[in-house]
């Protein structure tokens, strides 16, 4: 009995270490992170429409934008310069004021920016933005509710909230995946995002 238990534990340990080794090789020496990032991002399009929605990320401290928020703000700025959206909605409890300061410093008119500073999750982003849009646009006119700057999970969350979206992903994971030393941070981010997708699906939010 004891011998069987030892053999079972040994086989399990071999399987675990083999899986870890295979994962190490795949992530470090193959483009698997970039492939998965492209699948999560979906089609890459130039953002259009009357409203640009930017989902805030983290802030390092007051007045300092976190890295993921910075890149979201940068790509939002590029989108604005290309299409000159009449309305830019910044949503998220942590970083909307810092993003607004960044965008206005770079020339986006302050009067074109509206803040939604309550949301702490992607679902709350969608629900609170929907409240802002129902005040501004006619619900029967779907073209007035087209949004930009959301990705796989966010796109489906906004759609569940009744808002048509045009996604404009940020190529952060793709850029990280271009070098072997950047693939592991990208891989960890993708694992976390996959868990979030599963959780949102289980809750019926996407």
C-alpha positions as CSV (number, residue, x, y, z in Angstrom):
1,X,0.0,0.0,0.0
2,X,2.8,2.4,1.0
3,X,4.7,1.5,-2.2
4,X,1.7,2.3,-4.4
5,X,1.3,5.6,-2.7
6,X,5.0,6.4,-3.3
7,X,4.7,5.4,-7.0
8,X,1.6,7.6,-7.4
9,X,3.3,10.5,-5.8
10,X,6.3,10.0,-8.0
11,X,4.2,9.9,-11.2
12,X,2.4,13.0,-10.1
13,X,5.7,14.8,-9.4
14,X,7.1,13.8,-12.8
15,X,3.9,15.0,-14.5
16,X,4.1,18.4,-12.6
17,X,7.7,19.0,-13.4
18,X,7.2,17.9,-17.1
19,X,4.4,20.4,-17.4
20,X,6.4,23.1,-15.8
21,X,9.3,22.3,-18.2
22,X,7.1,22.3,-21.2
23,X,5.5,25.6,-20.2
24,X,8.9,27.1,-19.6
25,X,10.1,26.1,-23.1
26,X,6.9,27.2,-24.9
27,X,6.6,30.6,-23.2
28,X,10.4,31.4,-23.5
29,X,11.2,30.1,-26.9
30,X,7.9,30.2,-28.9
31,X,5.4,33.0,-29.9
32,X,2.6,31.5,-27.9
33,X,2.1,34.6,-25.8
34,X,1.8,36.8,-28.9
35,X,-0.6,34.3,-30.6
36,X,-2.8,34.4,-27.6
37,X,-2.6,38.1,-27.3
38,X,-3.7,38.5,-30.9
39,X,-6.7,36.2,-30.2
40,X,-7.7,38.1,-27.1
41,X,-7.4,41.4,-29.0
42,X,-9.5,40.4,-32.0
43,X,-9.5,42.5,-35.2
44,X,-7.3,45.6,-35.1
45,X,-9.2,48.6,-36.4
46,X,-8.9,52.4,-36.3
47,X,-11.3,53.7,-33.6
48,X,-14.2,55.7,-34.9
49,X,-17.5,57.1,-33.6
50,X,-18.7,60.0,-31.6
51,X,-17.5,58.7,-28.2
52,X,-14.1,57.4,-27.1
53,X,-14.1,55.4,-23.9
54,X,-10.8,54.9,-22.1
55,X,-10.7,52.3,-19.3
56,X,-8.4,53.4,-16.5
57,X,-5.8,51.1,-15.0
58,X,-3.6,51.5,-11.9
59,X,-2.0,54.6,-10.4
60,X,1.4,54.4,-8.7
61,X,0.4,57.3,-6.3
62,X,-1.5,60.5,-6.6
63,X,-0.5,62.4,-9.7
64,X,1.6,59.5,-11.1
65,X,0.1,57.2,-13.7
66,X,0.7,53.5,-13.6
67,X,2.3,51.8,-16.6
68,X,-0.8,50.2,-18.0
69,X,-2.8,53.4,-17.5
70,X,0.0,55.4,-19.2
71,X,-0.2,53.3,-22.3
72,X,-3.9,53.4,-22.4
73,X,-3.7,57.2,-22.3
74,X,-1.1,57.3,-25.0
75,X,-3.2,55.2,-27.4
76,X,-6.3,57.2,-26.5
77,X,-4.3,60.3,-27.4
78,X,-3.3,58.8,-30.8
79,X,-7.0,57.8,-31.4
80,X,-8.2,61.3,-30.6
81,X,-5.6,63.0,-32.8
82,X,-6.7,60.8,-35.7
83,X,-10.5,61.0,-35.3
84,X,-11.1,64.1,-33.0
85,X,-13.9,62.5,-31.0
86,X,-16.5,65.0,-29.7
87,X,-16.6,63.2,-26.4
88,X,-13.9,61.3,-24.5
89,X,-15.1,59.4,-21.4
90,X,-12.4,58.3,-18.9
91,X,-13.7,55.7,-16.6
92,X,-12.1,54.1,-13.5
93,X,-11.8,55.0,-9.8
94,X,-8.0,55.1,-9.6
95,X,-6.6,57.0,-12.5
96,X,-9.2,59.2,-14.4
97,X,-7.9,62.5,-13.0
98,X,-4.3,61.6,-13.9
99,X,-5.4,60.5,-17.4
100,X,-7.3,63.7,-17.9
101,X,-4.3,65.8,-16.9
102,X,-2.1,63.8,-19.3
103,X,-4.6,64.2,-22.2
104,X,-5.2,67.9,-21.7
105,X,-1.5,68.6,-21.4
106,X,-1.1,66.9,-24.8
107,X,-3.8,69.1,-26.3
108,X,-7.1,67.3,-25.9
109,X,-9.7,70.0,-25.0
110,X,-10.8,69.8,-21.4
111,X,-14.4,70.4,-22.4
112,X,-14.3,67.2,-24.6
113,X,-13.4,65.0,-21.6
114,X,-15.9,63.6,-19.1
115,X,-14.9,61.6,-16.1
116,X,-16.5,58.6,-14.6
117,X,-14.6,58.1,-11.3
118,X,-16.6,55.4,-9.5
119,X,-15.9,52.2,-11.4
120,X,-13.6,49.6,-9.8
121,X,-14.3,46.8,-12.2
122,X,-14.8,46.4,-16.0
123,X,-18.5,45.6,-15.4
124,X,-18.9,48.8,-13.4
125,X,-17.1,50.7,-16.2
126,X,-19.8,49.5,-18.6
127,X,-22.7,50.2,-16.2
128,X,-21.6,53.7,-15.2
129,X,-20.7,54.7,-18.8
130,X,-24.1,53.4,-19.9
131,X,-25.7,55.8,-17.4
132,X,-23.7,58.7,-18.9
133,X,-24.6,57.8,-22.5
134,X,-28.4,57.4,-21.9
135,X,-28.4,61.0,-20.8
136,X,-26.5,62.2,-23.8
137,X,-27.8,60.0,-26.7
138,X,-31.0,58.6,-27.9
139,X,-31.3,54.9,-27.0
140,X,-33.0,54.1,-30.3
141,X,-30.0,55.4,-32.3
142,X,-27.3,52.6,-32.0
143,X,-24.7,54.6,-34.0
144,X,-24.6,57.2,-31.2
145,X,-23.5,54.5,-28.8
146,X,-20.4,53.2,-30.6
147,X,-17.4,53.2,-28.3
148,X,-13.7,52.6,-28.7
149,X,-10.6,51.4,-26.7
150,X,-11.9,48.1,-25.2
151,X,-10.7,44.5,-25.7
152,X,-12.0,40.9,-25.4
153,X,-13.6,41.0,-22.0
154,X,-14.4,44.7,-21.9
155,X,-16.1,44.5,-25.3
156,X,-18.4,41.7,-24.2
157,X,-19.1,43.4,-20.9
158,X,-20.2,46.6,-22.7
159,X,-22.3,44.6,-25.1
160,X,-24.0,42.9,-22.2
161,X,-24.8,46.4,-20.9
162,X,-26.4,47.2,-24.2
163,X,-23.6,49.3,-25.7
164,X,-22.3,48.6,-29.2
165,X,-18.5,48.8,-29.2
166,X,-15.7,49.1,-31.7
167,X,-12.6,47.7,-29.9
168,X,-9.2,49.4,-30.2
169,X,-6.7,47.1,-28.3
170,X,-3.3,48.2,-26.9
171,X,-0.4,46.0,-28.2
172,X,1.3,45.8,-24.8
173,X,1.4,42.0,-24.6
174,X,2.5,41.8,-28.3
175,X,5.4,44.2,-27.6
176,X,6.5,42.2,-24.5
177,X,6.2,39.0,-26.5
178,X,8.7,40.3,-29.1
179,X,11.6,39.5,-26.7
180,X,12.2,36.3,-24.7
181,X,12.6,38.2,-21.4
182,X,9.3,40.0,-21.9
183,X,7.3,36.9,-22.6
184,X,6.9,35.8,-19.0
185,X,5.4,39.1,-17.7
186,X,3.0,38.9,-20.7
187,X,2.2,35.3,-20.0
188,X,1.3,36.1,-16.4
189,X,-0.9,39.0,-17.5
190,X,-2.7,36.7,-20.0
191,X,-3.2,34.0,-17.3
192,X,-4.8,36.6,-15.0
193,X,-6.9,38.0,-17.8
194,X,-8.1,34.4,-18.7
195,X,-9.1,33.9,-15.1
196,X,-11.1,37.1,-15.2
197,X,-12.8,36.1,-18.4
198,X,-13.8,32.8,-16.8
199,X,-15.1,34.6,-13.7
200,X,-17.1,37.1,-15.7
201,X,-18.5,34.3,-17.9
202,X,-19.6,32.4,-14.7
203,X,-21.3,35.5,-13.4
204,X,-23.1,36.0,-16.7
205,X,-21.5,39.4,-17.2
206,X,-20.2,38.5,-20.7
